[in-house]
Amino acid sequence: METATVIHEGEWQTVRLPKGFHISTSTVRVRHEGESIVLEPMKPKAWPDGFFDSIHIADPAFSRPDQGQLPPVKPL
């Protein structure tokens, strides 16, 4: 079992996590589970800037198949 160091800073506490427990995000959810404190990485609410520009699928197997004809639309 690994251990972590708790640092007291006024009303705040900082926990120094061992290398194998590093969290990839800068924000976590904190909750109690019995006597344990659980840290859960928060997932981003939006795609990172430029994410969709970075996707390039050149394989023709991923081409969109023909969608066929749309039925006629009745005027309102």
Secondary structure by P-SEA (a helix, b strand, c coil): cbbbbbbbcccbbbbbccccccccccbbbbbbcccbbbbbbbcccccccccccccccccccccccccccccccccc
